[in-house]
C-alpha cells in the first residue's frame, strides 16, 4: 500500500492523498510528542521535595517549570 494517503471508516476507505503540509506535520508532531514525553518522564521522576520546591517557586512567582507552563499552554521552546 502506498504511503501518503488518508483512510477512514470501518472498513477503511481511501479518502484522499495527503498534502505536503500534512506530511510535514506528521514529522513535527512526532518530535513534539517525544519532547513532551521527556518532560513528563522528568516530572514523574521528581522526589516529593523537588515537587514542593517547584510549587513554592511557582507560587512565589520566581520561576516557572516546563511542566507548569505546559499545563497553562505556554511554549518556551520547540524542537528544531
C-alpha positions as CSV (number, residue, x, y, z in Angstrom):
1,X,0.0,0.0,0.0
2,X,1.5,3.4,-0.9
3,X,2.3,6.0,1.8
4,X,0.9,9.5,1.9
5,X,-2.8,8.6,1.8
6,X,-5.6,9.2,4.3
7,X,-8.0,6.4,5.1
8,X,-11.1,6.5,7.4
9,X,-14.1,4.3,8.3
10,X,-14.7,0.7,9.2
11,X,-13.8,-0.9,6.9
12,X,-11.3,1.8,6.0
13,X,-11.7,3.5,2.7
14,X,-9.3,5.8,0.8
15,X,-10.4,9.4,1.3
16,X,-7.6,11.3,-0.5
17,X,-3.9,11.8,-0.8
18,X,-2.1,13.8,1.9
19,X,-0.9,17.3,1.2
20,X,2.8,18.2,1.6
21,X,1.8,20.3,4.6
22,X,0.1,17.3,6.2
23,X,3.1,15.0,5.6
24,X,5.5,17.6,7.1
25,X,3.2,17.9,10.1
26,X,3.5,14.2,11.0
27,X,7.2,14.5,11.5
28,X,6.9,17.7,13.5
29,X,4.1,16.2,15.6
30,X,6.3,13.1,16.4
31,X,9.1,15.4,17.6
32,X,6.8,17.5,19.7
33,X,5.2,14.3,21.2
34,X,8.7,12.9,22.1
35,X,9.7,16.2,23.7
36,X,6.5,16.2,25.8
37,X,7.2,12.6,26.8
38,X,10.7,13.6,28.0
39,X,9.2,16.5,30.1
40,X,6.6,14.1,31.5
41,X,9.2,11.5,32.4
42,X,11.4,14.1,34.1
43,X,8.5,15.4,36.1
44,X,7.4,11.9,37.1
45,X,10.9,11.1,38.4
46,X,11.0,14.1,40.8
47,X,11.1,13.5,44.5
48,X,8.4,14.9,46.8
49,X,10.9,17.5,48.0
50,X,11.6,18.6,44.4
51,X,7.9,18.9,43.7
52,X,7.4,21.0,46.8
53,X,10.3,23.3,45.8
54,X,8.9,23.7,42.3
55,X,5.4,24.5,43.7
56,X,6.9,27.1,46.1
57,X,8.9,28.8,43.3
58,X,5.9,29.0,41.0
59,X,3.6,30.2,43.8
60,X,6.1,33.0,44.7
61,X,6.3,34.0,41.0
62,X,10.1,33.4,41.0
63,X,10.2,30.6,38.5
64,X,8.0,28.5,36.2
65,X,8.8,25.0,35.2
66,X,8.2,23.4,31.7
67,X,5.6,21.1,33.3
68,X,3.7,24.0,34.8
69,X,4.0,26.1,31.6
70,X,2.7,23.2,29.5
71,X,-0.4,23.0,31.7
72,X,-1.0,26.7,31.0
73,X,-0.4,26.3,27.3
74,X,2.8,28.3,27.4
75,X,5.5,27.1,25.0
76,X,9.0,28.2,25.8
77,X,10.8,26.2,23.1
78,X,10.1,23.7,20.4
79,X,12.4,21.2,18.8
80,X,14.0,22.3,15.6
